[in-house]
Amino acid sequence: MDTVVVMRSTATNTDVGGVVERISELGLTPNISRGEFRTLIGAAGGKSPAIIQQLEQLQGVDRVIAVTQPYKLASREFHEADTILDIKGIRVGGPHVNIIAGPCAIEGREMLFEIGGLVKEAGASILRGGAFKPRSSPYSYQGMGKEGLELLKEAGEKLEMPTITEVTDPRDVGIVAEYADIFQIGARNMQNFNLLLEVGKSHKPVFIKRGLAASITEWLMSAEYVLSQGNHRVILCERGMRTFNEETRFTLDVSAVPVVQERSHLPVFVDPSHAAGKRDLVPALALAAIGAGAAGLIIEVHSCPDKAMCDGPQAVLPARFAKLMDQVKRVAEIVDHRVTRWGDAPAQRRRVENGGWMS
């Protein structure tokens, strides 16, 4: 069992430092989580009741809790409050609802700027676009690579929107970090542990999609790989699972949203586009996700999906996306959430990046 040291509300920085030092002396790995009212210190590797007893006696310690879940840093036992990330002024998590939108794949400058402008106008807060596209077939469109990354960065700067794109290879983490604001880990790479460790060494937010047949525990363990490297800026995304159903591309597990929120403090998004596989079904799944309490959606939008290089059948037309945004706002209000748009909050206008926990 690993442990979490709960500090008293009156504990000083010296008290916290003393606990961290003692945890290190015991050969364990300390992780600090500072909340609004108290500080928690995780002790990864602590398995002995004797260790718990030693930590309980330290100055400023209120109590020591044994973490029962295999994922430690991702668990609510370690960090009770919802984690809220600040990504270029966009607050993600907690009561905030954010919509990530754009084309599945970057196909060219004109298309990217056109769709980016339309989704921003409709209310999206983060721009998506794939430069590296891992496909089931080696003969399918594989993306524009570095040229696509350059276009994505240019579009993000012009539209003043944070950007997200998929990284598929540990060797590409450095170059993707230069051009994009958020790493996306696709479903097929959810258990690419070398890739997870590499993005974990970065301070960029990491958006982890659930694997095609992964359990929730396996999904959270993938997040744990990133968190274990000191990168606490993790977002989870449910994108549908492979079942016997043939009417949709995948089966969206809406129940995963409240289950993960019960177990973990990390924000949970939903990808209705990949779950549906058909654009007409995307709005219904999107609204179901927001009703279940999701922190946001990632939606594929294309102005001419019949000519799209990737996943055209599931791409929503801009006009339908704009209508969906209005519906999302109304549903979010019912569940006491608030849709975030770029520039509509003081925190966004400040564009302050925060590399740690927020609560």
N, C-alpha and C positions, 0 to 999 in steps of 0.2 A: 504494500500500500504506500503511495506517495502521500505527502502531507501539505496542508496549507496552514500557515501561521497567520492568525487574525490578530492584528495589532489593536491596542486600545485607541479610542478616539483622541486621547491625550498624549499618545506616543510621539516622541520627538524624532527628528531626522537621525540623531545620534542613536536612539533606540533601534530604529530601522536598520541603520548601518551595522549595529552590533549583532542583530539577528542574521543579516546577510553574511557577515563575516563568520559567524559560528556555523551556519549551514555549509559554507565553503570548507571550513576546517573539518567538517564531518565527511567530506568527500562527496557532497551532494551539489546539485546545480540550483542556485536561487533564481527566482523570477518574481519581479515586483509588479503588483497591480495596485495603482493608487486610485481609489474611488473618492467620491465627494465627502464621505463621512469617515472612511477608514481605509487603511492600507492592508493589503493581503500580500503575503510572501510565500510563493510556492517553493517546495523543497523536492525537486525531482530526484527519485532514487531512494527516498527514505522508506525503509521497509520494517524497521525495528520499533517495537513499543518503547524501547529505551531511548531512541532518538526523539520520539514525541515527548517523552518525559523531560529530556534535557532542554528542548526548545520551549516547553511550557514555563520553565523557570527563569527565562531571560527577561530583562527589563523591558517593560512596555507591551508584553505579550498578553492578550486577553485569553485566547484559547488556541488549540491546535486541532485541526480537523483532518481525518484520514479521507483521502479522495478515493472513492470506490470505482470510478469509471476508468477504463484503460486510457482514455484521452484525458490529460490532466489540465493543460493550459486552455483547452477549448471548453472545459467543463464549467458549468455555473457554480460548482463547488469551489472553484478557484476564483472566478470573477462573477459575482452575483448579478451586478447591473448589466444592462445591455451595452455592448460596445458600440460607440458611435465614432465613425471615422470622419475626418475632415480631409477631403480630397480637392485641393485647389478651391477651397471655400464651399464645396458641396458637402453637406452633412449626410452621411449614409448610416442607417441603422436607427434603432429606437423608434420614435414616432414618425420619422421622416420616410417618405416614399419617393424613390427615385426611379425614373424610367431611362434605361439605356436603349438607344435606338440607332439604326443605320443599316447599311447593306451587309449581307453576310460576308461578301468578299469585296475588296477594293478593286474596281475594274478600270478606273481612270480618274483623272482629276475632275473633269466636268461632272461626272455622275456623282462622285463623292461630295463635292461642294453643293450640288443641287439638293441631294437627299439630306445632307447635314443641315442645310438651311431650313428645309421643310420640317424636319423633326424638332429642331430647336424652336421654331415658330409655334409648333403644336404643343410644346411644353416639355420635351425631353431635356434632361440635364447632363447626360453623358453620351458621347458619340462613339459608336462601335464601327469596326471595319476590319476584316481579316486580311492580313498581308501574307501569312503562312497558313495554308489550308490543308490539314491532314484529311485525306479523303479515303473512303473505303476502296476505291479503285485507283491504281497508279496512273490510269489514263485520264482521270478527271482533272479539272482545273486546280492547280496547286497554289495559286496566289502570285502576287507581284513581288514578294520578298522585300528587299530593302527599299526599292522604289515605292512600294505601297506604304511602307512605314514613313517615308519622307512626305508622301501626300497626306497621310493621316495627321502627322504633326502640323503640317501647314494648315489643314482644315481646322484642326482643334484651336490653333492660335487665332485664325481669322474669325471663327465663330465664337471664340472664348468659351469653349467647352472642354472639360477633361475627356481623355480618350482611352479606349480599351481595345486591346487586340490580343490574339492568341499567341502564346509562345509554345513551341513543340519540342525544342531541343535545348538541353542545358547549355550548349555552346552558343545559342542565340540570345541568351538572357541579357548579356551586356548590350548588344545592339538594340534589342527591343526596349530596354530601359532608357536608351538615349532618346527614343522617339515617342513612346507611349506613356501614359500616366498610370495605367492599371494593367497588370499581367492577367490574362485569362488562361486558365488551365482547363482544357477541354475534357469531355467525358472519357475519351480514350486514353488520356494521360493522367487521370485522377490518381493512379497508383504508379506513376513514373516517379519513383522516389528520389532519384538523382536530380530530376527537374525540380521537384518540390523543395529539396534541400538548397538548390541553387537560388531559386527565387526567394527562399527564406533568408538568404544572406543580404538581400536587397531591402531597402526601405519603401519600395513601391507597394501599393496595395495588390493583393493577390485574390483573384476571383475564381473559385474552384467549383467546377461543375461536377455533379454526382455521376458516377460511372453508370454504364448501361444496365448493370445487374448488381450494383453495390448496395450493401446494407447501410443503414444510417451510421452505425458504429464505424464501418470501414471508411465512410465519407469523412467523418469527424477525425479519424486517425490520420487521414491525408492532410487535413488542416493542422493537425498536431505536428506533422513534419515541418511545416512552414513556421509555426509558432515556436518550435523548439530551437530554431536558428536565431531567434530574437526579433523576428518580424511579426508584430501583433496586428498588422493591418490586413486581416483576412475576411473575405466575404464568401458565403456559400451560395450555390445555385442549384436548385432542383430543375431538371430538364426532361424528365420522363424516363421510364424504365422499359426494358424489353419484356413483353408478355406475349400471350397467345392471341391478343387482340390484333386484328388486321385492318380495322377501320381507321386507325390513326397511326402515325409513324411510330410513336411510343405511347406509353400510358402514363399520364401525368399523376404523380403521387402527391396530391394536394395535402394529404395528412402529414407529409414530411415536414411541412412548415411549422405547425404547432408542436410536433414531436421534437424537432431540433430546437425550437425556441425554449422548450421546457428543459432540455438537457444542456444547451450551450448559450453563451452570451453573444455569439457571432451573428451578424445580419444574414438573413436568408432571402435570396431572390428566387424568382421563378422564370424559366424560359418557356413560354407557351408556344413559341414558333417551332422548336424542334420536337416538342411533345405532340403537337397537332399534325405537322407535316402538310397541312392544308390551311390556306389563309382564312377561309371562312370560319374555321373553328378557333382561330387564335383569340378573338375578342372574348368569347365565352370562358376559355381557360384562363385568360389574363384576369378577368373580373373575379373568377373563383379564387385565384391566388391572392388577390388583394383582400377579398373577403375573409380569407383564412389568416390574414395578418402578415403577408409577405412584406419585406422591406423594399421591394422593388421588382421590376420586370426587365428582361432584356428581349427586345423585339426586333425582328428583321423587317426592314422597310425598303421598298424598291419602287421607283417610278415606272419601270417597265419590266415587271418580273418575268414575262414570257421570254425576254432576252437576257435574263440574268445568267451569269457564269456559274452561279452556285445557289442551290436551294430556292429557285424561283417559285415553285408551287406554294411555299409557306411564307413568302414575303408579302406583307400587307401593303396595300397602296397608300400613298400619303394622305389622301382624303379620309380613308377609313381609319388611319392611325390618329388623325386629328379628332375624329369623333370618339374614338376609344379613349383618348386622353381625357375628354370631358367626363366620360362614364367612370373612368378610374378615379378621378377626383371625387366624384359623388360617393362611390363605394368606400374610398379611403376615409372620408369624413364620418361615415357610419360606424367604422371600426376605430374611430378616434385617432386616425393617422392624418398626415398632411403631405400632399404631393409637393415636392421640391422642384422649383424651376430655377434656372440660372438667373442670378441677379435679384431675386425677390426677397432676400434675407440679408441682414447686416453681415452675418458670418460669411456669406458668399461674396459680398462686395469686397470684404477684406482680403479674400483669397489667401487665407492663412493655412499652411500645411502643418499637420500635427503628426509626428512620427510615433506617438505612443497611444496609450489607452485614453479614451474619453468616456465620461459617464455623467 
